[in-house]
Amino acid sequence: MGVIIDVLIAYLIKLIVRLGRARGSNNWRLVTATIAASQFDDNWIWNCPTVHIAYTYQLDGETYKGKDSKPFLFSRFGEKDAERFKPGEPAMVRVDPHAPKRSVLRRADQAHLIEAAD
């Protein structure tokens, strides 16, 4: 029972941090990034399943790096999410126009890539 509570606490903390990072990003510039790495971490002790994605993007001639970590309650959902983001492939990220080093990779924005491919 204690492990389940630990996983839920880790999930909630990571989710709150993630939501805080994305706050206000609806109006940020949408930019195409390139996935550098995608890793699924299935550590259940004092943690929860988490997908870590590293990416690069260019804005106004400058190259920037970003990272995204998304927690999951179930491993199978995290595994599927990590498989969506393959190194070398494009992804859409939101970039803060006032602080271009600040970016957010939102899953909902990836629909733009699917529409462009059709």
N, C-alpha and C positions, 0 to 999 in steps of 0.2 A: 504494500500500500504506500509506503514511504517513497518508493521510486516513482510511482505514478504522480504523486504530489510534486516531487522534484521536477519531473518533466513538464507538468502543467505550469509551475512557477517559471521555469526557464522559458517556456513558450510565451507566456504572457509578458515577461520582461523584454524578450527579443521583439515581440510584436509591437509593444509600446515604443521602443526605440526606433523601429522601422517606420511606424506611422509618424513619429516626430520628425524624422529625416525627410519624409515625403510631404510634410505639411506645407501648403502653399505652392506646391509644384505644378498645379493645374495650369498656371499661366506661364510656366517656364518654356523656353524654346525646345522644340522637339528635334533631336539630332540623331543621325544614324551612327551607331558605334560598332566596333568589331569586338567580338568575344575573344578574350585572351585565354580564359580558363573557366571551367565549370566543374565544381566538386560537390559531391553529396557526402555529408558527414552524418553518419548514423550512430552517434555516440549517445546512448541512453542514460549513462550514469551522470547525474548532475547536469543534464543537458536535454535537448530535444533534437530530433532530426532536422538538419539545416542544410540548405543549398547555398553555396558560396560561388558567386560569379564575379570574375574580374574582366574588365573591358577597357578599351581605349576609344577616344573620340576626338575629333578635331573641331575647333571653333575659332573662326577668324585667323586661320593659319597656324594656330597653336595646337599641340597635341596634349591631351590630358588623359589621366588614368582614373578609373572609378572602380568601386567594389560594391557588391550587393549581397546581403545575407537575408535569406527568407526562412523563417522557422515553419515547421510542420508538426502536426500531432501524429501523423501516420507515415511510416517510412515509404510506403508505395507511392504516395503522392509526391514526396520529395524526390524520389528516384525519377519519376516521370518528368517532373519540372526540370531537373538537372539535364535530362536527355534532350530537352527542347533547345538548350543553349550550347551549341557545339563550337569549339575554338575555330576561329577564322570566319565564322558566319556573322551576319549583321544582326543588330538588335537596336531598338529605339530606346533612347534615354532622354530624360528631361534635364536641361541644364539651366541653372540659375543665371539669368542675364547679368546680375550684379556681382556674382562670384562664380565665374566659369569653372572653377575647380570643384564646385558643388554640383553633383548630379544624382539622379535617381533613375533606376531601372524599374519600371512598373510593368507588371504582366499584362495589364489591360492595353497598354500602348503597343504591344506586339501585334495586335490585329492589323495595324498599318502595314506591317511587312507582308502579312497574308494577303491583304487587299492588293498590294503592289505586285505580288507574284501572279495573281489571277489575270 
